[in-house]
Amino acid sequence: MLALPRLAANQASTAQSVADDGRVGGAAVNAGGTLKPVIWTCATKQAYLPK
């Protein structure tokens, strides 16, 4: 399983849906602690193996 970039270090992010064209929709917590909707537009290029 790969992880997607977060909006802020040490905050959570979650993916809810995946499209055929590489987009992933979900949500992430920003630096202020607010949950925000996110669309990763090129998730296949942004995803990484978590440490």
Buried (B, 14 or more C-beta within 10 A) or exposed (E): EEEBEBBBEEBEBEBEEBEEEBBBBBBBBEEEEEBEEBEBEEBEEBBEEEE
